[in-house]
Amino acid sequence: MCSVGLRTREMCYEFGGKRCVTRFAPVATAVLREPDLCGSRALVVATREAYEGPYRELAEELRRAGLEPQALLVPDGRTREEIFDMLRILSDAVEDGEEVVVDVTHGLRHLPFVYLVALVYMTALKGIDIAGIYYWPAELVSPPVPLIDLTSLFNLLRLYQAVETSRRTGDFRLLEEALAEDRWVRPVAGDRHGERRGPGPDLPPVGGALKGVRQKLGPLARSLASGLPLEAGIVAEPLLKKLETLEEHPDVPAVVRMAVQPLRSAVERVALPEPPPRRWGKKAVRLSRELLEHLLGLAEWYIERGNAPAGLLVMRETLVSAVVLACGGGKDWLAVGRTRREAEAALNAAAQRHKLHLADGGQDRLGRLWDQLSRCRNEYAHAGFRTENVDAGSAIDRARTFLKDCRDLLKDFPAPARGTGRLLVAPLGRKPGALYTALRAMEPHRLAVVVSRETEGRVPEVLERAGMTHLRDRLKLLRLDDPHRGFREVQGLLDDELHRWFVSSEEVVVSLTGGTTVMAYVVERLAACARRLGVSTTKVAAVDTRSAEEQEADPYVMGEIILLDGAAPAGPDAGGGGS
């Protein structure tokens, strides 16, 4: 791509030890540039006056050099509309993915600016590759005229775009590409390897310094773009060392060093407060208050750059980690199978208690924050596939509010809520032996009994025979109107008092035997409710292996307790017996 001016004169051009005598600088570029451009298309930008004048002679010389000339008639570019028209003509003439060499020597003085903008647009829209931008300064020097390579100026523009993108969005992937060493390490005439040699034994060549930065910047850029703060934090430390080498290198262009300065400050912000040994990796990252504050700082970094989903995700996992730390977790704090799952269950329980007004102080604030943060994060985690509209416009403001709440909680993180004593939940059918055995074996501090109209009157007798009359003041009867078909009655039994009993207990033991199938189902549902509130639950079965006649004759005989935790849910025969 070149242009033709109205006033040209024969000059001697020189590059790489070779010379070319011609009236037209583009011909010298085509002939002297290595590799030469034989076999290429030559797009010649010309006004109507230039086309009718020197264009034909230029086209003939280009043909002799092995190129195929093509005239691009453009207006003078005196108005904005004419300039835009020039941009359109240039863009239409270049095909997608082509390699473009530009000679800006001839033509109107403002044409190089048009070239520059056109190249920017075509690089983005058509994926072209800029192979070189050249200028022959005939007005400044005596013959032979040397070649000035302006390609680095265009690379600087692309570097600026990458720096601005990384600064605004936190995405460093464009910057990784813009720092490609072949854009900044170019052979020059008479010394093809001079720029590639290191300045001393302690510093690598320029290309090596740039390559070292890119090798570490790539993993960091991809980790940050994927919302992986620990992976990004681990690779940040070696990247800082590579950046230090680059900044100290005297042969690295000053503009490149300037461009990576914002990168250095960002990497310092991402780096972990206590980087683990590289050979150990993420498993060696120590959970601490300082790390939690660092993670919230990184969540803020995402939010500042408009990336609400990543900020929400980091905040969520920071809260999980905070619960692990509050519970004394350390070595296995990243273990998903148990440690983090239990912490998530505790947070879900706090949210449930908040909804039911069963928490106060820090636990209530934690439950409210976890509930709101989780719902906002889930809007993005499920890509909006839900009936409610996702308000992406307000996500940043909501994320800022959550971040403030997270930091306030972290100053005095609430200890996990723990109740006291044991609550026994058991059915009472027509045979009281199972309840009697459960009472004797569990020795509860509170008792909730699922009964029917026919059986509720027998509870005082069972308590007396079990020696548990002190439970009369800590007794709750959960009466079913239909103990055989009343599966849906369970929701009516879950009143505020029972919820408070759950959360104030250290453990809830549920006995599945001794009533109807409906009663066993109700007990299972009550156990599930206790688990959602974060209370430890244990399922048992009370078994009496005596004959039915012996049980009828003397029901108050201690049977056997079988632990059922981990067993499949109770089936149709789980309750056994009749009411």
BELDA-V561660 format. One record per pair of residues at least 24 apart in sequence whose ideal C-beta (glycine too) atoms are under 8 Angstrom apart, sorted by the first residue. I is the first residue (numbers start at 1). J is the second residue. Records with the same first field share a line. If there is no record, write none. Layout:
BEGIN
I=J ; J
END
This chain:
BEGIN
1=42 ; 43 ; 45 ; 90 ; 94 ; 100 ; 101 ; 102 ; 103 ; 115
2=26 ; 29 ; 42 ; 43 ; 44 ; 45 ; 102 ; 103 ; 104 ; 105 ; 106
3=44 ; 45 ; 46 ; 50 ; 103 ; 104 ; 106 ; 107 ; 108 ; 111
4=44 ; 45 ; 46 ; 50 ; 51 ; 54 ; 55 ; 58 ; 106 ; 107
5=50 ; 54 ; 106 ; 107 ; 108
6=49 ; 50 ; 53 ; 54
8=54 ; 106
11=136 ; 138 ; 143 ; 144 ; 145
12=143 ; 144 ; 145
13=136 ; 144 ; 145 ; 147
14=144 ; 145 ; 146 ; 147
15=146 ; 147 ; 189
16=189 ; 190
17=189 ; 190
19=144
22=61
23=54 ; 57 ; 58 ; 61
24=54 ; 57 ; 58 ; 61 ; 106
25=103 ; 105 ; 106 ; 136 ; 138 ; 145
26=58 ; 62 ; 103 ; 105 ; 106
27=58 ; 61 ; 62 ; 65
28=136 ; 145 ; 147
29=101 ; 103 ; 134 ; 136 ; 147
30=62 ; 65 ; 66 ; 67
31=65
32=147
33=101 ; 132 ; 134 ; 147
36=65 ; 66
37=65 ; 66 ; 67 ; 101
38=65 ; 66 ; 67
39=66 ; 67
40=67 ; 68 ; 101
41=67 ; 68 ; 70
42=67 ; 68 ; 69 ; 70
43=70 ; 72 ; 90 ; 93 ; 94
44=69 ; 70 ; 71 ; 72
45=72 ; 74 ; 86 ; 90 ; 107 ; 111
46=71 ; 72 ; 73 ; 74
47=73 ; 74 ; 75 ; 76 ; 108
48=73
50=107
76=108
77=108 ; 110 ; 111 ; 114
83=114
86=114 ; 118
87=114 ; 117 ; 118 ; 121
90=114 ; 115 ; 118 ; 122
91=118 ; 121 ; 122 ; 125 ; 126
94=122 ; 126 ; 128
95=126
96=126 ; 127 ; 128
97=126 ; 127 ; 128 ; 129
98=126 ; 128 ; 129
99=128 ; 129 ; 131
100=128 ; 129 ; 130 ; 131
101=131 ; 132 ; 133 ; 134
102=130 ; 132 ; 133 ; 134
103=134 ; 135 ; 136
104=133 ; 134 ; 135 ; 150
105=134 ; 135 ; 136 ; 138
116=154 ; 157
119=154
120=157
123=158
130=154
147=189
149=186
151=183 ; 186
152=183 ; 184 ; 186 ; 253
155=183 ; 184
156=255
159=255 ; 256 ; 259
160=259
162=259
163=259 ; 262 ; 263
166=262 ; 263 ; 266
167=262
168=305
169=305 ; 306 ; 307
170=224 ; 266 ; 301 ; 302 ; 305 ; 307
171=221 ; 224 ; 225
172=217 ; 220 ; 221 ; 224 ; 263 ; 266
173=218 ; 221 ; 222 ; 225
175=217 ; 221 ; 259 ; 263
176=214 ; 217 ; 218 ; 221
178=259
179=210 ; 213 ; 214 ; 217 ; 256 ; 260
180=210 ; 214
181=206 ; 207 ; 208 ; 210 ; 211 ; 214
182=207
184=210 ; 252 ; 253 ; 256
185=210
195=251
199=249 ; 250 ; 251
203=245 ; 248 ; 249
204=245 ; 249
205=251
206=249 ; 251 ; 252
209=242 ; 245 ; 246 ; 249 ; 252
210=246 ; 252 ; 256
212=242 ; 245 ; 246
213=239 ; 242 ; 243 ; 246 ; 260
215=242
216=242
217=263
220=267 ; 270
224=270
227=302 ; 309 ; 310 ; 313 ; 314
229=270 ; 295 ; 298 ; 314
230=272 ; 282 ; 285
231=282
232=270 ; 298
233=270 ; 271 ; 272 ; 275 ; 285 ; 294 ; 298
234=272 ; 275 ; 276 ; 278 ; 281 ; 282 ; 285
236=267 ; 268 ; 270 ; 271 ; 272 ; 275
237=271 ; 272 ; 275
238=278
239=267
240=264 ; 267 ; 268 ; 271
243=267
266=301
269=297 ; 298 ; 301
270=298 ; 301
282=334
283=334
285=334
286=330
287=321 ; 324 ; 325 ; 329 ; 330 ; 333
288=325
289=325 ; 410
291=321
292=318 ; 321 ; 322 ; 325 ; 410
293=410
295=321
296=403 ; 406 ; 407 ; 410
299=399 ; 403 ; 406
300=403
303=396 ; 399 ; 400 ; 403
306=396
308=380 ; 392 ; 395 ; 396 ; 398 ; 399
309=377 ; 380 ; 381 ; 395
311=399 ; 403
312=373 ; 376 ; 377 ; 380 ; 395 ; 399 ; 402
313=377 ; 381
315=373 ; 399 ; 402 ; 403 ; 406
316=373 ; 374 ; 377
318=406
319=347 ; 366 ; 369 ; 370 ; 373 ; 406 ; 409
320=344 ; 347
322=409 ; 410 ; 413
323=347 ; 416
325=413
326=413 ; 414 ; 415 ; 416
327=416
345=531 ; 534
346=416 ; 534
348=532 ; 534
349=417 ; 532 ; 533 ; 534 ; 535
350=417 ; 534
352=532 ; 533 ; 534
353=417 ; 503 ; 533 ; 534
356=496 ; 499 ; 533
358=499 ; 500 ; 503 ; 533
359=417 ; 503
361=414
362=409 ; 412 ; 413 ; 414
363=414 ; 417
365=405 ; 408 ; 409 ; 414
366=409 ; 414
369=402 ; 405 ; 406 ; 409
372=398 ; 402
373=402
376=402
416=534
417=503 ; 534
418=506
419=503 ; 504 ; 505 ; 506 ; 535
420=445 ; 504 ; 505 ; 506
421=445 ; 446 ; 504 ; 505 ; 506 ; 507
422=446 ; 505 ; 506 ; 507 ; 508 ; 509
423=447 ; 448 ; 501 ; 502 ; 505 ; 507 ; 508 ; 509 ; 530
424=448 ; 508 ; 509 ; 510 ; 511
425=449 ; 450 ; 508 ; 509 ; 510 ; 511 ; 523 ; 526 ; 527
426=450 ; 510 ; 511 ; 514 ; 523
427=451 ; 511 ; 512 ; 513 ; 514 ; 515 ; 516 ; 519 ; 520 ; 522 ; 523 ; 575
428=455 ; 456 ; 458 ; 459 ; 462 ; 514 ; 515
429=455 ; 483 ; 514 ; 515 ; 516 ; 519 ; 575 ; 577 ; 578 ; 579
430=454 ; 455 ; 577 ; 578 ; 579
431=514 ; 551 ; 552 ; 555 ; 577
432=458 ; 461 ; 462 ; 465 ; 514 ; 555 ; 556
433=514 ; 542 ; 544 ; 551 ; 555 ; 556 ; 557 ; 559
434=511 ; 513 ; 514 ; 515 ; 542 ; 544 ; 559
435=462 ; 511 ; 514 ; 542
436=462 ; 465 ; 466 ; 555 ; 556 ; 558
437=542 ; 544 ; 558 ; 559 ; 560 ; 561
438=509 ; 511 ; 514 ; 540 ; 542 ; 561
439=463 ; 466 ; 468
440=466 ; 467 ; 558
441=540 ; 542 ; 558 ; 561
442=509 ; 511 ; 540 ; 561
443=468
444=471 ; 509
445=474 ; 505
446=471 ; 474 ; 475 ; 476 ; 501 ; 505
447=471 ; 474 ; 475 ; 476
448=475 ; 476 ; 477 ; 478 ; 498 ; 501 ; 526
449=475 ; 476 ; 477 ; 478
450=478 ; 480 ; 493 ; 515 ; 519 ; 522 ; 523 ; 526
451=477 ; 478 ; 479 ; 480
452=479 ; 480 ; 483 ; 516 ; 579
453=479 ; 481
454=579
455=579
465=556
466=556
476=501
478=522 ; 526
480=518 ; 519 ; 522
482=518
483=515 ; 516 ; 518 ; 519 ; 579
484=516 ; 517 ; 518 ; 579
485=518
486=518
487=518 ; 521
489=518 ; 522
490=521 ; 522 ; 525 ; 526
493=522 ; 526
494=526 ; 529
498=526
499=529 ; 533
502=529 ; 530 ; 533 ; 535
503=533 ; 534 ; 535
505=530 ; 535
506=535 ; 536
507=535 ; 536 ; 537 ; 538
508=535 ; 536 ; 537 ; 538
509=537 ; 538 ; 539 ; 540
510=537 ; 538 ; 539 ; 540
511=539 ; 540 ; 541 ; 542
512=539 ; 540 ; 541 ; 564 ; 570 ; 574 ; 575
513=541 ; 542 ; 543 ; 574 ; 575 ; 576 ; 577
514=542 ; 575 ; 576 ; 577
515=575 ; 577 ; 579
516=575 ; 577 ; 578 ; 579
517=572 ; 573 ; 574 ; 575
518=575
519=575 ; 579
520=570 ; 574 ; 575
521=570 ; 574 ; 575
524=569 ; 570
538=563 ; 565
539=563 ; 564 ; 565 ; 567
540=564
END
